[in-house]
Amino acid sequence: MTFAMKISVRIFCRNTNYLSIVRTLKTVTESPTKFPSKLDVEEQKYPDLLKKCGVTLDFNHGKALHAKLMKESLLSSLFLHNHLLNMYVKWGDTETACKLFDEMTHRNVVSWSSIIAGLVQQGFYEKGLSYFCLMHQSGCKPNEFTFVSSLNACSFIDSSTQMYQLYCLIIQLGFESNVYLTNAFLSALFRHKKLNEAMELFEKCPERDIVTWNSMIGGFLHISYSEIPSFWCRMNHEGVEPDNFTFTSILTGMAALSNLQMGLQVHGQLVKYGHLDEICVGNSLVDMYLKCQKFAEALRVFNDMPHRDVLTWTEMASGCLQCGEPSEALKIIAKMRKLGVKPNRFTLASAFNACATLASLEEGKKVHGLRIKLGDEIDVAADNALLDMYAKCGSMEDASGVFWSMKDKSVVSWTTMIIGFAQNGFAREAVELFERMKLEEVAPNYITLICVLYACGQGGFIDEGWHYLSSMAREYGIVPGEDHYACMVLLLGRLGRTKEAEDLIRRMPFQPGLLVWQTLLGACSVHGDIETAKIAAKEALSLDKKDPSTYVLLSNTYADSSNWDDASKLRKLMQNTDVKKKPGYSWIQLAGSG
C-alpha cells in the first residue's frame, strides 16, 4: 500500500463509525449478489406486450407472442400464463381461452376470475357459472372480481337459485359489506324481478355509492316506473350527487310516466350539476319532452345540444311523428344528412313512416334511394317500413318490387303486403299472397289472419272467409279473437247477410264486445236493415253509452231510410247526454313497420 493510500484509509476511518463498516463488510460477504434468472427477465418483458395486444386487438402480434412463449417453455410461469389467458379473454376468443385454461397445470384466483369474466362477457352465462362451481370444488377461494362476474351471469339465467347460493357464499367469506358485490347482487335481484328483496338489501347495505343508487333506479325502470319519483326525491334529500347515468335513467322514467312536472325539476337539476353537454343525457331530456307531447321544448333542447349523434337525430325525427309533425320529421332527417351524419336503420324507418303518414310518394322514393345506398346495413324492420310506405301511398307495384327483392322476409313483411293489397282494392291478390306465404312455410300470426279475413271482406270471398276463420285454431294454433269475428261480420254485412252476421255474434265463444256490434250496425246502415240495426245499437249502448259512433251509425241508418223523426230524436239524445262526435277513423290499423 502506498503512502497516499494509507493516508486516505486513516482519514476514512476517522470519519466513519467502525461498527457500520464491519456490518457492511459482513453483509457483502454473507449475501452475494443474486443475478436475475431468464424467467425473471421474461416475466418483466412480456406482460405489457400481452396487455397491449389484448387492448388493441392486435391478433397477429398476440398469436406470435403465444407461439414464442410456447417455444421457449415460458408458460410454466403462472404469471405469464394468466396474462396470455387474459389477452384471449379481451379478444372475446372464449374457445381458445377455455382450451388454454384447461391446459394449465397450476391455476390461481386470477386464472379462474379471468376465464369466468370472459365467458360471462361473451354471453356464455351457464358455462361461466359451471367454471365457478369447478373453482369452488378445487378449493380456490374466489375474490370480489370472481363474484361480480358470477352474479352478473346469474342475472341472465332463468333460475334464481344460483344467485342466492352465491350470495350465501359471499356472506360466509365476509364480503357482504363490499359495495361492488352489493351492486351486482342488486342488479341480479332486479333482473329476476325481486323488487321487495332488492329494496330490503338497499336499506340494509352498510355502504352505498352512486352505482348503488343507479342500480336501484335502473331496476325500477326494469320493473316499476312508479317507484322512481319518490326515490329521486329521497336521493336529493340525502344529498347524493347524481351522475350522467342517474340523469339518463331518471329522465327515461319521467318519459315513461309522462311526468312533465318532475321532468322539469330534473331539467333544473341538470343545469345545476352541468351534465347538459353529455349526449346520452341530452337524448333522454329530448325524449322526455317528446313523450310529454311538448314538441317546442324538445326542439329547443335538441337545437341547444352542443353534440348530437345519430341516435339524437333519429329520436327527434321519431318524436316529430309522435307529436303529429311528420313534415318536421322529414326536415330533421334532411338537415341531418346535410351535416354529414350517417343515418341508421331506425332513421330510415322514421323517414318511411313520415312519408306514409303524409302519403308522399315522391319523398318516399327519395328516402328509398338512400336505403339502396346503405345496402346491407339496413335490416328487415326498415324494409318493412318501406313496404308500408308504398302501400299507404297506394303504390302496390313499387311495394311488390321491394318485397320480392328482399332477402329476408319476416311475418311482418308478408302481413304488410297482404293488408296493403286489401286496402288498395286488390283483395284477390291479398288472398293469393297469403296462400303463397303458407307454401313458403312462413307461419302467420294473429294479425296476419285479421288481415286475410279483412281481405276476404273487401272482396266478398265468403267461402274463403269461413274456411280461414274455422281453421285458425286447428292449422295455426291461434284462437279467433274479437277482431277476427269483426272481419267476418264485416264480410257478411257487405253481402247484405246481416241476420247471419247477428247469428254469428250470438254464437261467439266469448262475450261480444263493442267492436262487433258496431261493425254489424254499420252493415245494417248500408243495407237499410233497421230492425237488426236497433238490436245492434241496443247491445252496443249497453256496453258503452258514451261512445258517439253507435249514435252516429244508428242515426245514419234512420236517415238513409228517410226516417227523419227518429234520426232527429237520436241527435237530440246525443246533445242531452253530452255525447260528442269524434273524427272518423278506421279500426284496421294493423300492418305497422315494426
C-alpha positions in Angstrom: 0.0 0.0 0.0 1.4 3.4 -1.0 1.8 6.3 1.5 -1.1 8.2 -0.2 -3.4 5.2 0.2 -2.6 4.8 3.9 -3.4 8.5 4.5 -6.8 8.1 2.7 -7.7 5.0 4.8 -6.9 6.8 8.1 -9.0 9.8 7.1 -11.9 7.5 6.2 -11.7 5.5 9.4 -11.5 8.7 11.5 -14.8 10.0 10.0 -16.7 6.7 9.9 -18.2 4.5 12.6 -16.2 1.3 12.9 -19.2 -0.9 13.6 -21.0 0.2 10.5 -18.0 -0.7 8.4 -17.9 -4.2 9.9 -21.7 -4.6 9.4 -21.3 -3.6 5.7 -18.5 -6.0 5.1 -20.3 -8.8 6.8 -23.5 -8.2 4.7 -21.5 -8.2 1.5 -19.7 -11.4 2.3 -22.8 -13.3 3.6 -25.3 -12.1 0.9 -23.6 -12.4 -2.5 -25.4 -10.6 -5.4 -28.3 -12.6 -7.0 -28.4 -12.3 -10.7 -32.0 -12.5 -12.2 -32.9 -15.7 -13.9 -34.1 -15.9 -17.5 -37.6 -16.5 -16.3 -37.5 -13.4 -14.1 -36.4 -11.3 -17.1 -39.1 -12.7 -19.3 -41.8 -12.1 -16.7 -41.0 -8.5 -16.7 -40.8 -8.2 -20.5 -43.9 -10.0 -21.8 -46.9 -8.8 -19.6 -47.0 -5.3 -21.1 -46.8 -6.7 -24.6 -49.6 -9.1 -24.0 -51.8 -6.4 -22.4 -51.3 -4.1 -25.4 -52.2 -6.8 -27.8 -55.4 -7.5 -25.8 -56.5 -3.9 -25.7 -55.7 -3.1 -29.3 -57.0 -6.4 -30.6 -53.6 -7.0 -32.3 -54.3 -10.6 -33.2 -51.1 -11.2 -35.3 -48.6 -10.0 -32.7 -50.6 -11.6 -29.9 -50.5 -15.1 -31.5 -46.8 -14.6 -32.3 -46.2 -13.9 -28.7 -48.2 -17.0 -27.7 -46.0 -19.1 -30.1 -42.8 -17.6 -28.6 -43.9 -18.4 -25.1 -44.6 -22.0 -26.0 -41.3 -22.3 -28.0 -39.2 -21.0 -25.1 -41.2 -23.1 -22.5 -42.2 -19.9 -20.6 -45.8 -21.0 -19.9 -44.5 -22.8 -16.8 -44.8 -19.3 -15.3 -48.3 -18.9 -13.9 -47.9 -15.2 -14.1 -47.3 -15.2 -17.9 -49.9 -17.9 -18.5 -52.5 -15.7 -16.8 -51.5 -12.7 -18.9 -51.8 -14.8 -22.1 -55.2 -16.1 -21.0 -56.4 -12.5 -20.3 -55.3 -11.5 -23.8 -57.6 -14.1 -25.4 -60.4 -13.1 -23.0 -60.1 -9.4 -24.1 -60.3 -10.6 -27.7 -63.6 -12.5 -27.0 -62.0 -15.7 -28.2 -63.6 -17.9 -25.5 -62.9 -21.1 -27.3 -59.1 -20.6 -27.2 -59.2 -19.1 -23.7 -61.0 -22.2 -22.4 -58.5 -24.5 -24.1 -55.6 -22.5 -22.7 -57.2 -22.6 -19.3 -57.9 -26.3 -19.3 -54.2 -27.0 -20.2 -52.9 -25.0 -17.2 -51.2 -27.3 -14.7 -51.5 -24.6 -12.0 -54.2 -22.0 -11.5 -54.8 -19.3 -9.0 -57.8 -16.9 -8.4 -56.6 -14.7 -11.2 -56.8 -17.6 -13.7 -60.3 -18.6 -12.6 -61.6 -15.0 -12.5 -60.3 -14.3 -16.0 -62.0 -17.2 -17.6 -65.3 -16.7 -15.8 -65.3 -13.0 -16.7 -64.5 -13.8 -20.3 -67.3 -16.3 -20.6 -69.9 -14.0 -19.0 -68.9 -11.0 -21.1 -69.5 -13.1 -24.2 -72.9 -14.3 -23.1 -71.9 -17.8 -22.0 -73.6 -17.4 -18.6 -74.3 -21.1 -17.8 -70.7 -22.0 -18.8 -69.3 -19.2 -16.7 -71.2 -20.4 -13.6 -70.1 -24.0 -14.3 -66.4 -22.8 -14.1 -67.2 -21.1 -10.8 -68.5 -24.4 -9.5 -65.3 -26.1 -10.6 -63.3 -23.4 -8.9 -65.2 -23.9 -5.7 -64.6 -27.6 -5.8 -60.9 -27.1 -6.4 -60.6 -25.3 -3.2 -59.5 -22.0 -4.7 -61.0 -19.1 -2.8 -62.9 -16.6 -5.0 -62.4 -12.8 -4.7 -64.7 -9.9 -5.3 -63.9 -9.9 -9.1 -64.9 -13.5 -9.4 -68.2 -12.9 -7.5 -69.1 -9.8 -9.6 -68.8 -11.8 -12.8 -70.7 -14.7 -11.4 -73.5 -12.5 -10.1 -73.7 -10.9 -13.5 -74.1 -14.3 -15.0 -77.0 -15.1 -12.6 -78.8 -12.0 -13.9 -79.2 -13.6 -17.3 -80.3 -17.2 -16.4 -83.8 -18.3 -15.7 -83.3 -19.7 -12.3 -82.6 -17.5 -9.3 -81.3 -20.4 -7.1 -77.6 -19.9 -8.0 -77.9 -16.2 -7.3 -78.9 -16.9 -3.7 -76.3 -19.6 -3.3 -73.6 -17.2 -4.5 -74.7 -14.6 -2.0 -74.7 -17.1 0.8 -71.1 -17.8 -0.1 -70.3 -14.1 -0.2 -71.6 -13.8 3.4 -69.6 -16.8 4.6 -66.4 -15.4 3.2 -67.1 -12.0 4.8 -67.6 -10.0 1.6 -71.2 -8.8 2.3 -70.0 -5.2 3.0 -68.3 -5.0 -0.3 -70.2 -2.3 -2.2 -69.3 -3.7 -5.7 -70.8 -7.1 -4.7 -73.9 -5.3 -3.3 -74.4 -3.5 -6.6 -74.0 -6.7 -8.6 -76.5 -8.6 -6.3 -79.0 -5.7 -6.6 -78.8 -5.9 -10.4 -79.3 -9.7 -10.3 -82.3 -9.3 -8.0 -84.0 -6.8 -10.3 -83.3 -9.0 -13.3 -85.3 -11.7 -11.6 -88.0 -9.2 -10.6 -87.3 -9.5 -6.9 -88.3 -5.9 -6.1 -89.0 -6.2 -2.4 -85.8 -8.1 -1.7 -83.8 -5.6 -3.7 -85.3 -2.7 -1.7 -84.6 -4.6 1.6 -81.0 -5.1 0.5 -80.6 -1.5 -0.3 -81.9 -0.4 3.1 -79.6 -2.7 5.0 -76.4 -2.3 3.0 -73.8 -0.5 5.2 -72.2 1.3 2.3 -73.6 2.9 -0.9 -72.0 4.6 -3.8 -73.6 6.3 -6.8 -73.6 3.0 -8.6 -75.8 1.6 -5.8 -78.4 4.3 -6.3 -78.2 3.9 -10.1 -78.7 0.2 -9.8 -81.9 0.9 -7.9 -83.1 3.4 -10.5 -82.2 1.0 -13.3 -84.1 -1.8 -11.5 -87.2 0.4 -11.2 -87.0 1.1 -14.9 -87.0 -2.7 -15.4 -89.9 -3.5 -13.0 -91.8 -0.5 -11.6 -91.7 3.0 -13.0 -94.0 4.3 -10.3 -91.2 4.0 -7.7 -88.9 6.4 -9.5 -90.3 9.8 -8.5 -90.1 9.1 -4.7 -86.7 7.5 -5.0 -85.4 10.5 -6.9 -86.7 12.8 -4.2 -85.1 10.7 -1.5 -81.8 10.8 -3.4 -81.9 14.6 -3.4 -82.9 14.8 0.2 -79.9 12.6 1.3 -77.5 14.8 -0.7 -76.4 12.2 -3.2 -74.9 13.9 -6.3 -76.3 12.3 -9.4 -74.1 11.5 -12.4 -74.9 11.3 -16.1 -76.3 7.7 -15.8 -78.6 8.9 -13.0 -80.0 11.7 -15.1 -80.4 9.5 -18.1 -82.3 6.9 -16.1 -84.5 9.4 -14.2 -85.5 11.2 -17.4 -86.3 7.8 -19.1 -88.6 7.1 -16.1 -90.3 10.5 -16.4 -90.8 10.0 -20.1 -92.4 6.6 -19.5 -94.7 8.1 -16.8 -95.3 11.3 -18.9 -94.5 13.2 -15.7 -93.8 16.6 -17.0 -93.8 18.4 -13.6 -91.0 16.2 -12.2 -89.3 16.2 -15.6 -89.0 20.0 -15.4 -87.4 19.7 -11.9 -84.9 17.1 -13.2 -84.1 19.6 -16.1 -83.3 22.2 -13.4 -81.0 19.8 -11.6 -79.3 19.1 -14.9 -78.4 22.8 -15.2 -77.2 22.9 -11.6 -74.8 19.9 -12.0 -73.7 20.7 -15.5 -74.5 17.4 -17.3 -76.3 19.0 -20.3 -73.3 18.7 -22.6 -73.4 14.9 -22.5 -75.2 13.3 -25.4 -76.9 10.5 -23.5 -78.4 13.0 -21.0 -79.5 15.3 -23.8 -81.1 12.5 -25.7 -83.1 11.4 -22.6 -84.2 15.0 -22.0 -85.4 15.4 -25.6 -87.3 12.1 -25.3 -88.9 13.2 -22.0 -90.3 16.3 -23.6 -91.5 14.4 -26.7 -93.2 11.7 -24.6 -95.0 14.6 -22.7 -96.1 16.0 -26.0 -94.1 19.2 -25.5 -92.7 19.4 -29.1 -91.5 23.0 -28.9 -89.5 22.3 -25.7 -88.0 19.2 -27.1 -86.9 21.0 -30.3 -85.4 23.8 -28.2 -83.3 21.3 -26.2 -82.4 19.5 -29.4 -81.2 22.7 -31.1 -79.2 23.7 -27.9 -77.3 20.4 -27.7 -73.6 21.0 -28.4 -73.1 17.4 -29.5 -75.5 15.1 -31.4 -75.2 11.6 -32.6 -77.3 9.5 -35.0 -79.5 8.5 -32.0 -80.2 12.2 -31.2 -81.3 12.9 -34.8 -83.4 9.7 -35.1 -85.1 10.2 -31.8 -86.0 13.8 -32.7 -87.4 12.6 -36.1 -89.4 9.8 -34.4 -90.7 12.3 -31.8 -92.0 14.6 -34.5 -94.1 11.7 -35.7 -95.4 11.0 -32.2 -96.4 14.7 -31.9 -98.2 14.7 -35.2 -95.5 16.6 -37.1 -94.4 14.3 -40.0 -93.2 17.2 -42.2 -90.9 18.3 -39.4 -89.6 14.7 -39.2 -88.5 14.9 -42.8 -86.9 18.3 -42.3 -84.9 16.9 -39.3 -83.6 14.0 -41.4 -82.8 16.3 -44.3 -80.7 18.5 -42.0 -79.0 15.5 -40.5 -77.9 14.3 -43.9 -76.7 17.8 -44.9 -74.5 17.9 -41.8 -73.0 14.5 -42.9 -74.4 12.4 -40.1 -74.9 8.9 -41.5 -78.5 7.6 -40.9 -79.1 4.1 -39.5 -82.0 1.7 -40.0 -84.1 3.4 -37.3 -83.6 6.8 -39.0 -84.9 5.3 -42.3 -87.8 3.6 -40.6 -88.8 7.0 -39.2 -88.4 8.6 -42.6 -90.6 6.0 -44.3 -93.2 6.3 -41.5 -93.3 10.1 -42.0 -93.8 9.6 -45.8 -96.5 7.0 -45.2 -98.3 9.4 -42.8 -98.1 12.2 -45.4 -98.9 9.7 -48.3 -95.9 11.4 -50.0 -94.8 9.0 -52.7 -92.2 11.5 -54.1 -90.4 12.0 -50.7 -90.7 8.2 -50.1 -88.8 7.4 -53.2 -86.1 9.8 -52.3 -85.6 8.0 -48.9 -85.8 4.7 -50.8 -82.7 5.9 -52.8 -80.9 6.4 -49.5 -81.8 2.9 -48.4 -80.3 1.5 -51.6 -77.0 3.4 -50.9 -76.8 1.9 -47.4 -77.1 -1.6 -48.7 -76.7 -4.5 -46.2 -76.5 -2.1 -43.2 -80.3 -2.0 -43.2 -82.4 -4.7 -41.6 -85.8 -6.2 -42.3 -87.6 -3.7 -40.0 -86.6 -0.8 -42.1 -87.6 -2.6 -45.3 -91.0 -3.4 -43.7 -91.4 0.3 -43.1 -90.6 0.9 -46.8 -93.3 -1.6 -47.8 -95.8 0.1 -45.5 -94.9 3.5 -47.0 -95.6 2.3 -50.6 -98.8 0.6 -49.5 -100.0 3.7 -47.7 -99.2 5.8 -50.8 -101.2 3.4 -52.9 -98.2 2.2 -55.0 -98.5 -1.6 -54.7 -96.4 -2.1 -57.8 -93.4 -0.4 -56.0 -94.2 -2.3 -52.8 -94.2 -5.6 -54.7 -90.8 -4.8 -56.3 -89.3 -4.2 -52.9 -91.0 -7.2 -51.3 -89.8 -9.8 -53.9 -86.2 -8.3 -53.8 -85.9 -8.7 -50.0 -83.5 -11.4 -49.0 -85.1 -11.8 -45.6 -88.9 -11.6 -45.2 -90.4 -11.7 -41.8 -94.0 -12.5 -41.0 -94.5 -8.7 -40.7 -93.3 -8.3 -44.3 -95.9 -10.8 -45.6 -98.6 -9.2 -43.4 -97.8 -5.7 -44.5 -98.2 -6.8 -48.2 -101.5 -8.6 -47.5 -103.1 -5.6 -45.8 -101.6 -3.3 -48.4 -103.2 -5.2 -51.3 -106.5 -5.4 -49.4 -106.7 -1.7 -48.6 -105.8 -0.7 -52.2 -108.5 -2.8 -53.9 -106.5 -5.9 -54.6 -108.4 -8.3 -52.4 -107.8 -11.4 -54.6 -104.0 -10.7 -54.7 -104.0 -10.4 -50.9 -105.6 -13.9 -50.5 -103.2 -15.3 -53.1 -100.2 -13.9 -51.3 -101.4 -15.5 -48.1 -101.6 -18.9 -49.9 -98.1 -18.3 -51.2 -97.0 -17.4 -47.6 -98.2 -20.8 -46.5 -96.4 -22.6 -49.3 -93.2 -20.9 -48.2 -93.9 -22.3 -44.7 -94.0 -18.9 -43.0 -96.2 -19.2 -40.0 -98.9 -16.5 -39.9 -99.6 -14.7 -36.6 -102.7 -13.2 -35.0 -102.5 -10.0 -37.0 -101.9 -11.8 -40.4 -105.2 -13.7 -40.0 -107.0 -10.5 -39.3 -105.6 -9.0 -42.5 -106.5 -12.0 -44.6 -110.1 -12.0 -43.2 -110.3 -8.3 -43.9 -109.2 -9.0 -47.5 -112.0 -11.6 -47.8 -114.4 -9.0 -46.5 -113.2 -6.4 -49.1 -113.5 -9.0 -51.9 -116.7 -10.6 -50.7 -115.0 -14.1 -50.6 -117.5 -15.8 -48.2 -116.2 -19.4 -48.7 -112.6 -18.4 -48.1 -113.6 -16.3 -45.1 -115.5 -19.2 -43.4 -112.5 -21.5 -44.1 -109.9 -19.3 -42.6 -112.0 -18.5 -39.5 -112.8 -22.1 -38.8 -109.3 -23.5 -39.4 -107.3 -20.9 -37.4 -107.1 -22.9 -34.2 -106.5 -26.2 -36.0 -103.9 -25.2 -38.5 -102.1 -22.4 -36.8 -102.9 -22.8 -33.1 -104.4 -19.3 -33.0 -107.8 -18.9 -31.2 -110.0 -16.4 -33.1 -110.5 -13.1 -31.2 -113.0 -10.3 -31.5 -111.1 -8.7 -34.4 -111.3 -11.9 -36.5 -115.1 -12.2 -35.8 -115.5 -8.5 -36.6 -113.9 -9.1 -40.0 -116.3 -12.0 -40.6 -119.2 -9.8 -39.6 -118.0 -7.2 -42.0 -117.8 -9.8 -44.8 -121.4 -11.0 -44.1 -122.6 -7.4 -43.8 -121.1 -6.4 -47.1 -123.1 -9.2 -48.8 -126.3 -8.0 -47.0 -126.4 -11.1 -44.8 -127.0 -9.1 -41.6 -129.2 -11.7 -39.9 -126.5 -14.3 -40.5 -123.9 -11.9 -39.1 -126.0 -11.4 -35.9 -126.3 -15.1 -35.5 -122.5 -15.4 -35.8 -122.1 -12.8 -33.0 -124.6 -14.7 -30.8 -122.5 -17.9 -31.3 -119.2 -16.4 -30.4 -117.4 -18.4 -27.7 -116.9 -15.3 -25.6 -118.9 -12.2 -24.7 -119.2 -10.0 -27.8 -117.6 -6.6 -27.4 -118.4 -3.1 -28.7 -116.5 -3.6 -31.9 -118.5 -6.4 -33.4 -121.9 -4.8 -32.6 -120.8 -1.5 -34.2 -119.5 -3.4 -37.2 -122.9 -5.1 -37.6 -124.6 -1.7 -37.1 -122.5 -0.2 -39.9 -123.5 -3.0 -42.2 -127.2 -2.5 -41.3 -126.8 1.2 -42.2 -125.5 0.3 -45.7 -128.3 -2.2 -46.4 -131.2 -0.4 -44.6 -131.9 -3.2 -42.1 -133.5 -1.0 -39.4 -134.7 -3.9 -37.3 -131.2 -5.5 -36.9 -129.7 -2.1 -36.5 -131.8 -1.4 -33.5 -130.8 -4.7 -31.9 -127.1 -4.0 -32.6 -127.4 -0.4 -31.3 -129.1 -1.6 -28.1 -126.3 -4.1 -27.5 -123.6 -1.6 -28.2 -125.1 1.1 -25.9 -125.4 -1.5 -23.1 -121.6 -1.8 -23.3 -120.8 1.9 -23.7 -123.4 4.7 -23.6 -120.9 7.4 -24.2 -119.4 6.1 -27.5 -120.6 8.5 -30.2 -120.0 6.0 -33.0 -123.1 4.0 -32.1 -125.4 7.0 -32.1 -124.0 8.3 -35.4 -124.3 4.9 -37.1 -127.9 4.4 -36.0 -128.7 8.0 -36.9 -127.3 7.4 -40.4 -129.4 4.2 -40.7 -132.6 6.2 -39.9 -131.6 9.0 -42.3 -130.8 6.6 -45.2 -134.3 5.1 -44.7 -135.8 8.6 -44.7 -136.8 8.1 -41.0 -136.1 11.7 -40.2 -138.1 11.8 -36.9 -136.1 9.0 -35.3 -132.8 10.4 -36.7 -133.7 13.9 -35.2 -134.6 12.3 -31.8 -131.3 10.4 -31.7 -129.3 13.5 -32.4 -131.1 15.4 -29.6 -130.4 12.5 -27.3 -126.7 12.8 -28.1 -126.9 16.5 -27.2 -128.7 15.9 -23.9 -126.3 13.2 -22.8 -123.3 15.3 -23.8 -122.1 12.8 -26.4 -119.7 14.5 -28.9 -119.0 13.1 -32.3 -115.3 12.3 -32.8 -113.4 12.5 -36.2 -113.8 9.2 -38.1 -111.1 6.6 -38.2 -110.6 3.0 -39.3 -110.1 0.2 -36.8 -108.0 -1.6 -39.4 -104.6 -0.1 -38.5 -102.7 -3.3 -38.4 -99.6 -3.6 -40.5 -97.2 -1.2 -38.9 -93.5 -1.2 -39.8 -92.2 -3.0 -36.7 
